[in-house]
Amino acid sequence: MQNNMEKKHYKLNIELSVEKSNWSNKIEKLTDDSFDLKEDGYYFGRSKSWHPDEGEVTLLNILSADETIDLQDKKIYRYPNLELPRQKVDLLKTKFNVKIIRDAELADIHIVSDKLIYNLLTLEWSTSVSYAQMFDVFNTLKQNDQLTESGLYKCKELLSVIEKDAYIHINIVKDYRYMSLVSDAINDKISSFDIDGSRDMIIRDNNIVVFNQLRNTTALIVRDVEINKIISEDLAVIGEDQFEQVSKMIQSQDKDNRTLAVEMLANCNVEESFDIVSYLFFWYYDWFKDTNNWNNINVKTLRKRLEKFSGGKDHNRQWAYDQYITFLIAENKLTDFIVKKTIKKMYDSVIRNTFGCKNNVFSIDLESIYLEEKYKNLIIEKKQCIEI
């Protein structure tokens, strides 16, 4: 899978000091010894975030796009950090006759995790410039008479060896007490460029090896989440008639009861039970955490699938209910059943809690709350499946 998005990244150190710089008529000038260029991996643009988001990760173009996953008789290579329990891998072996191998080059399918893909990118608080912008920096130094003859020759040499689509981090190396008009000129020029974002996105060091292996393979590359979906197809579905029972178990004061409920949810068909499972996980996350199996591999797999639904929630504030519904819509898992459950919970926890239930002047009943029309069309029909 060839990726055309990456561009070479370089780090250009410009050292400013009494020893490295040349002083003529009280003007500091750079010599050829002032410059040190090093390759620094691949450049993927700028980010406004502390961590790469989903859109930025797609720039890596690693995952096989919109391809049917045929597991029958395939050889599979597993990358590290997968949320894929061994017992579920055994189900794959039994159902599809797959073989797990240790040689990536011989595999038909590579399984990767989101963690591995996200960790390929380093977000660095720096500003890299394009080849053309680096030329402008050099030209400014030349116009300011801040280059010796050897320094000018070095700039021309750098322009000849760096690819024209590369990006370069120009790094000033100097003692903080060292005053330099050259440093000011470089920083002022870079500041004048229209550069969006606050961090460079770079793949470097050992991650380059993994990235090159993934982008150059002819194997199908799929996320462990997708494999877990396939494994779950034959697992039991939690039905709507079981909602109250499982909900009570999750909120039980008995830790063993909560543990049993979490184990049942972790081993069900999560995709077909998604509305119910996500609802319980979203609203009762702290109950989930306080169980004996929170760190078991099956439960960790469930946690990975429901990652966006995790964290404690304020049941008494309306924004959390909006958030849950929008999360379900993004997953294409919004059902009429769970909309009604969400409205009932919001009525009990938000409306009655603030409005009161014995008001003799104004009245708000459960039927007064409804989903906006634009969201009603996003409700899906659940498949009829065998329930637990």
Helices and strands as residue ranges (DSSP letters): E 7-15, E 22-24, E 27-29, G 32-34, E 35-47, H 54-57, G 58-60, E 75-78, H 86-96, E 99-101, G 104-106, E 109-112, H 114-120, E 122-124, E 128-130, H 131-143, H 149-161, E 167-173, H 181-191, E 199-203, H 206-216, E 220-223, H 224-232, G 240-242, H 243-250, H 255-266, H 274-283, H 285-289, H 297-305, G 307-309, H 319-330, H 336-346, I 347-351, H 352-355, G 366-368, H 373-376
